[in-house]
Amino acid sequence: KHYPVPYNWRRIFLFVFSGVALYLISIPFSEVQPLLRYSIHTILITIFILIYLKVEKINIWRLKL
């Protein structure tokens, strides 16, 4: 039997595009001082997490830890 899965391709491409874009932004910073590089990479990872939370409509203040 065949059960098609209704993938949300728009959302998948958004995550892939966001990841690739943030990676391309990080490339020029690979030759800078380590502290600056780690700071920039941390900011970029935070941006990706915020994009994910926004797209998935997750409110971090309502999460039960």
DSSP file (Angstrom, degrees, kcal/mol; ACC not computed):
  #  RESIDUE AA STRUCTURE BP1 BP2  ACC     N-H-->O    O-->H-N    N-H-->O    O-->H-N    TCO  KAPPA ALPHA  PHI   PSI    X-CA   Y-CA   Z-CA
    1    1 A K              0   0    0      0, 0.0     2,-0.5     0, 0.0     0, 0.0   0.000 360.0 360.0 360.0 156.3    0.0    0.0    0.0
    2    2 A H        -     0   0    0      2,-0.0     0, 0.0     0, 0.0     0, 0.0  -0.968 360.0-178.4-122.2 121.1    1.1    3.6   -0.6
    3    3 A Y        -     0   0    0     -2,-0.5     2,-0.1     2,-0.0     0, 0.0  -0.897  21.3-144.4-118.9 100.3    0.4    6.3    2.0
    4    4 A P        -     0   0    0      0, 0.0    -2,-0.0     0, 0.0     0, 0.0  -0.376   8.9-138.3 -67.4 139.7    1.6    9.7    0.8
    5    5 A V        -     0   0    0     -2,-0.1     2,-2.0     1,-0.0    -2,-0.0  -0.870  11.2-135.2 -99.0 122.9    3.1   11.9    3.5
    6    6 A P        -     0   0    0      0, 0.0     2,-0.1     0, 0.0    -1,-0.0  -0.502  30.2-168.5 -80.1  79.4    2.0   15.6    3.1
    7    7 A Y        -     0   0    0     -2,-2.0     2,-1.3     1,-0.1     3,-0.2  -0.362  25.7-127.5 -66.4 145.4    5.4   17.2    3.6
    8    8 A N     >  +     0   0    0      1,-0.2     4,-2.0     2,-0.1     3,-0.3  -0.735  32.4 178.7 -92.3  86.4    5.4   20.9    4.2
    9    9 A W  H  > S+     0   0    0     -2,-1.3     4,-2.8     1,-0.2     5,-0.2   0.818  74.8  59.0 -63.9 -32.7    8.0   21.7    1.5
   10   10 A R  H  > S+     0   0    0      1,-0.2     4,-1.9     2,-0.2    -1,-0.2   0.930 108.8  44.6 -61.5 -44.6    7.9   25.4    2.0
   11   11 A R  H  > S+     0   0    0     -3,-0.3     4,-2.1     2,-0.2    -2,-0.2   0.896 112.9  51.3 -66.9 -41.3    8.9   25.0    5.7
   12   12 A I  H  X S+     0   0    0     -4,-2.0     4,-2.4     1,-0.2    -2,-0.2   0.939 111.8  46.4 -62.1 -47.5   11.6   22.4    4.7
   13   13 A F  H  X S+     0   0    0     -4,-2.8     4,-3.1     1,-0.2     5,-0.2   0.850 109.0  56.5 -64.9 -33.6   13.1   24.8    2.1
   14   14 A L  H  X S+     0   0    0     -4,-1.9     4,-2.5    -5,-0.2    -1,-0.2   0.926 109.8  44.5 -62.9 -44.3   13.0   27.7    4.6
   15   15 A F  H  X S+     0   0    0     -4,-2.1     4,-2.4     2,-0.2    -2,-0.2   0.919 116.2  46.1 -66.7 -43.0   15.1   25.8    7.1
   16   16 A V  H  X S+     0   0    0     -4,-2.4     4,-2.5     2,-0.2     5,-0.2   0.940 114.9  47.1 -64.6 -46.1   17.6   24.6    4.5
   17   17 A F  H  X S+     0   0    0     -4,-3.1     4,-2.8     1,-0.2    -2,-0.2   0.907 112.3  50.3 -62.0 -42.4   17.8   28.0    2.9
   18   18 A S  H  X S+     0   0    0     -4,-2.5     4,-2.5    -5,-0.2     5,-0.2   0.923 111.9  47.7 -62.3 -44.4   18.3   29.6    6.4
   19   19 A G  H  X S+     0   0    0     -4,-2.4     4,-2.0     2,-0.2    -2,-0.2   0.920 114.2  45.6 -63.0 -44.8   21.0   27.2    7.3
   20   20 A V  H  X S+     0   0    0     -4,-2.5     4,-2.7     2,-0.2    -2,-0.2   0.912 113.1  50.8 -65.7 -42.4   22.9   27.7    4.0
   21   21 A A  H  X S+     0   0    0     -4,-2.8     4,-2.0    -5,-0.2    -2,-0.2   0.924 111.8  46.5 -62.2 -44.9   22.5   31.5    4.2
   22   22 A L  H  X S+     0   0    0     -4,-2.5     4,-1.5     2,-0.2    -1,-0.2   0.864 111.9  52.1 -67.1 -34.4   23.9   31.6    7.8
   23   23 A Y  H  X S+     0   0    0     -4,-2.0     4,-1.2    -5,-0.2    -2,-0.2   0.930 109.2  49.3 -64.5 -44.7   26.7   29.3    6.8
   24   24 A L  H  < S+     0   0    0     -4,-2.7    -2,-0.2     1,-0.2    -1,-0.2   0.850 109.3  52.8 -64.3 -33.1   27.6   31.5    3.9
   25   25 A I  H  < S+     0   0    0     -4,-2.0     4,-0.3     1,-0.2    -1,-0.2   0.856 108.4  51.6 -66.8 -33.9   27.5   34.5    6.2
   26   26 A S  H >< S+     0   0    0     -4,-1.5     3,-1.1     1,-0.2    -2,-0.2   0.716  89.5  80.2 -78.2 -20.4   29.9   32.7    8.5
   27   27 A I  G >< S+     0   0    0     -4,-1.2     3,-1.9     1,-0.3    -1,-0.2   0.905  87.8  53.2 -57.3 -47.8   32.6   31.8    5.9
   28   28 A P  G >  S+     0   0    0      0, 0.0     3,-0.6     0, 0.0    -1,-0.3   0.738 104.3  59.0 -62.3 -18.5   34.3   35.3    5.8
   29   29 A F  G X  S+     0   0    0     -3,-1.1     3,-1.0    -4,-0.3    -2,-0.2   0.336  75.8  94.7 -91.6   7.9   34.8   35.1    9.6
   30   30 A S  G <  S+     0   0    0     -3,-1.9    -1,-0.2     1,-0.2    -3,-0.1   0.681  85.7  48.8 -73.6 -15.5   36.8   31.9    9.5
   31   31 A E  G <  S+     0   0    0     -3,-0.6    -1,-0.2    -4,-0.2    -2,-0.1   0.315  91.7  97.5-105.9   7.7   40.1   33.9    9.5
   32   32 A V  S <  S-     0   0    0     -3,-1.0    -3,-0.0     1,-0.2     5,-0.0  -0.337  90.1 -64.4 -90.4 175.7   39.4   36.3   12.4
   33   33 A Q     >  -     0   0    0      1,-0.1     4,-2.7    -2,-0.1     5,-0.2  -0.241  50.2-116.2 -59.0 146.1   40.5   36.0   16.0
   34   34 A P  H  > S+     0   0    0      0, 0.0     4,-3.0     0, 0.0     5,-0.3   0.872 111.8  52.4 -56.1 -42.3   38.9   33.0   17.8
   35   35 A L  H  > S+     0   0    0      1,-0.2     4,-2.0     2,-0.2     5,-0.1   0.927 113.8  43.3 -62.7 -43.7   36.9   35.1   20.3
   36   36 A L  H  > S+     0   0    0      2,-0.2     4,-2.5    -3,-0.2    -1,-0.2   0.911 114.6  51.0 -65.7 -42.4   35.3   37.2   17.6
   37   37 A R  H  X S+     0   0    0     -4,-2.7     4,-2.6     1,-0.2    -2,-0.2   0.924 111.4  46.7 -62.2 -45.8   34.7   34.1   15.4
   38   38 A Y  H  X S+     0   0    0     -4,-3.0     4,-2.2    -5,-0.2    -1,-0.2   0.878 111.9  51.7 -65.1 -36.9   33.0   32.2   18.3
   39   39 A S  H  X S+     0   0    0     -4,-2.0     4,-2.1    -5,-0.3    -2,-0.2   0.932 111.7  45.8 -64.3 -45.3   30.9   35.2   19.2
   40   40 A I  H  X S+     0   0    0     -4,-2.5     4,-2.4     1,-0.2    -2,-0.2   0.913 113.2  49.5 -65.0 -42.8   29.7   35.6   15.6
   41   41 A H  H  X S+     0   0    0     -4,-2.6     4,-2.4     1,-0.2    -1,-0.2   0.876 109.6  52.2 -65.5 -36.2   29.0   31.9   15.2
   42   42 A T  H  X S+     0   0    0     -4,-2.2     4,-2.3     2,-0.2    -1,-0.2   0.909 109.9  49.0 -64.2 -41.8   27.1   31.9   18.5
   43   43 A I  H  X S+     0   0    0     -4,-2.1     4,-2.3     2,-0.2    -2,-0.2   0.910 111.2  49.9 -63.0 -42.4   25.0   34.8   17.2
   44   44 A L  H  X S+     0   0    0     -4,-2.4     4,-2.1     2,-0.2    -2,-0.2   0.893 110.7  48.8 -65.9 -39.8   24.3   33.0   13.9
   45   45 A I  H  X S+     0   0    0     -4,-2.4     4,-2.4     2,-0.2    -1,-0.2   0.907 110.6  51.6 -64.7 -40.5   23.3   29.8   15.7
   46   46 A T  H  X S+     0   0    0     -4,-2.3     4,-2.5     1,-0.2    -2,-0.2   0.898 108.0  52.2 -62.2 -40.3   21.0   31.9   17.9
   47   47 A I  H  X S+     0   0    0     -4,-2.3     4,-2.4     2,-0.2    -1,-0.2   0.917 109.2  49.7 -61.4 -43.3   19.4   33.4   14.8
   48   48 A F  H  X S+     0   0    0     -4,-2.1     4,-2.4     1,-0.2    -2,-0.2   0.912 110.8  49.3 -63.4 -41.6   18.8   30.0   13.4
   49   49 A I  H  X S+     0   0    0     -4,-2.4     4,-2.6     1,-0.2    -1,-0.2   0.907 111.0  49.9 -63.2 -41.3   17.1   28.9   16.6
   50   50 A L  H  X S+     0   0    0     -4,-2.5     4,-2.3     2,-0.2    -2,-0.2   0.884 109.3  51.6 -65.6 -38.1   15.0   32.0   16.6
   51   51 A I  H  X S+     0   0    0     -4,-2.4     4,-2.8     2,-0.2     5,-0.2   0.931 111.1  48.8 -61.3 -45.0   13.9   31.4   13.0
   52   52 A Y  H  X S+     0   0    0     -4,-2.4     4,-2.6     1,-0.2    -2,-0.2   0.934 111.8  47.8 -60.1 -47.4   13.0   27.8   14.0
   53   53 A L  H  <>S+     0   0    0     -4,-2.6     5,-2.6     1,-0.2     4,-0.4   0.882 113.6  48.3 -62.7 -38.2   11.0   29.0   17.0
   54   54 A K  H ><5S+     0   0    0     -4,-2.3     3,-0.6     3,-0.2    -2,-0.2   0.932 113.9  45.2 -67.7 -46.2    9.2   31.6   14.9
   55   55 A V  H 3<5S+     0   0    0     -4,-2.8    -2,-0.2     1,-0.2    -1,-0.2   0.907 117.3  43.8 -66.1 -41.6    8.3   29.2   12.0
   56   56 A E  T 3<5S-     0   0    0     -4,-2.6    -1,-0.2    -5,-0.2    -2,-0.2   0.490 108.6-127.1 -82.0  -2.3    7.1   26.5   14.4
   57   57 A K  T < 5 +     0   0    0     -3,-0.6     2,-0.5    -4,-0.4    -3,-0.2   0.921  49.6 162.6  55.6  49.7    5.2   29.1   16.5
   58   58 A I      < -     0   0    0     -5,-2.6     2,-0.8    -6,-0.1    -1,-0.2  -0.880  31.3-150.5-101.7 125.6    6.9   27.9   19.7
   59   59 A N    >   -     0   0    0     -2,-0.5     3,-1.5     1,-0.1     4,-0.3  -0.856   2.5-159.9 -96.2 111.8    6.7   30.3   22.6
   60   60 A I  G >  S+     0   0    0     -2,-0.8     3,-0.7     1,-0.3    -1,-0.1   0.743  88.4  62.6 -66.7 -21.3    9.8   29.8   24.7
   61   61 A W  G 3  S+     0   0    0      1,-0.2    -1,-0.3    -3,-0.1    -2,-0.0   0.688 103.3  49.4 -76.8 -16.9    8.1   31.4   27.7
   62   62 A R  G <  S+     0   0    0     -3,-1.5    -1,-0.2     2,-0.1    -2,-0.2   0.396  83.0 116.5-101.3   2.4    5.4   28.7   27.8
   63   63 A L    <   -     0   0    0     -3,-0.7     2,-0.7    -4,-0.3    -3,-0.0  -0.487  62.8-134.8 -71.3 138.9    7.8   25.7   27.6
   64   64 A K              0   0    0     -2,-0.2    -2,-0.1     1,-0.1    -1,-0.1  -0.854 360.0 360.0 -96.2 119.2    7.7   23.5   30.6
   65   65 A L              0   0    0     -2,-0.7    -1,-0.1     0, 0.0    -2,-0.0   0.432 360.0 360.0 -98.4 360.0   11.2   22.6   31.7
